[in-house]
Amino acid sequence: MSLFMLILLVAGIGVLVFALRYTWSLAKSQKNVKGDLDSEIPGPVQRHAYINNPIFLTYLIFFLLLILTIIFSVLAYNW
């Protein structure tokens, strides 16, 4: 396994561990909902709805890694 693949593997595992811990902490911090109504959305989340969304963060990280992989391939194999 090359050094580049090892770095990607470690970075991927790090992202997965971070996402798991973040999801776990969010799940534990949710309050029980009384009745059929959802709880109120906190102010910081309302102001930064897209920045605090883990799905958008995942897409951003994926496309950044994809671009880095393409750049590495172009530089390594001299296309």
C-alpha positions as CSV (number, residue, x, y, z in Angstrom):
1,M,0.0,0.0,0.0
2,S,1.4,3.4,-1.0
3,L,1.9,6.2,1.4
4,F,-0.9,8.2,-0.4
5,M,-3.4,5.4,0.1
6,L,-2.4,5.0,3.7
7,I,-3.0,8.8,4.3
8,L,-6.4,8.6,2.6
9,L,-7.3,5.5,4.7
10,V,-6.3,7.3,8.0
11,A,-8.2,10.5,6.9
12,G,-11.3,8.4,6.0
13,I,-11.2,6.5,9.3
14,G,-10.8,9.8,11.1
15,V,-13.8,11.4,9.3
16,L,-15.9,8.3,10.1
17,V,-14.9,8.3,13.8
18,F,-15.6,12.1,14.0
19,A,-19.0,11.6,12.3
20,L,-19.9,8.7,14.6
21,R,-19.0,10.7,17.8
22,Y,-20.8,13.8,16.5
23,T,-23.9,11.8,15.6
24,W,-23.8,10.0,19.0
25,S,-23.5,13.3,20.9
26,L,-26.4,14.8,19.0
27,A,-28.6,11.8,19.6
28,K,-27.8,11.9,23.3
29,S,-28.5,15.6,23.6
30,Q,-31.9,15.5,22.0
31,K,-34.8,16.1,24.4
32,N,-37.8,13.9,24.5
33,V,-40.6,15.5,22.5
34,K,-43.9,16.0,24.3
35,G,-46.9,15.2,22.1
36,D,-46.7,15.4,18.3
37,L,-44.7,18.6,18.1
38,D,-41.0,18.9,17.5
39,S,-38.8,20.8,19.8
40,E,-37.7,24.3,19.0
41,I,-34.7,24.7,16.7
42,P,-31.8,26.4,18.5
43,G,-30.8,29.9,17.3
44,P,-27.3,29.1,16.1
45,V,-28.7,26.3,14.0
46,Q,-31.3,28.6,12.5
47,R,-28.6,31.1,11.6
48,H,-26.3,28.5,10.1
49,A,-28.6,25.8,8.8
50,Y,-26.3,24.7,6.0
51,I,-23.0,24.9,7.8
52,N,-24.2,22.8,10.7
53,N,-25.8,20.1,8.5
54,P,-23.6,17.0,8.6
55,I,-24.8,15.8,5.1
56,F,-23.5,19.0,3.4
57,L,-20.3,18.6,5.4
58,T,-19.9,15.0,4.2
59,Y,-20.5,16.1,0.5
60,L,-17.9,18.9,0.9
61,I,-15.3,16.5,2.3
62,F,-16.0,13.9,-0.3
63,F,-15.6,16.3,-3.2
64,L,-12.5,17.8,-1.8
65,L,-11.0,14.4,-1.5
66,L,-12.1,13.5,-5.0
67,I,-10.4,16.7,-6.4
68,L,-7.3,15.9,-4.4
69,T,-7.3,12.3,-5.8
70,I,-7.7,13.6,-9.4
71,I,-4.9,16.1,-8.9
72,F,-2.6,13.4,-7.5
73,S,-3.4,11.1,-10.4
74,V,-2.7,13.7,-12.9
75,L,0.6,14.6,-11.3
76,A,1.7,11.1,-10.5
77,Y,0.9,9.5,-13.9
78,N,1.7,12.6,-16.1
79,W,-1.4,12.5,-18.3
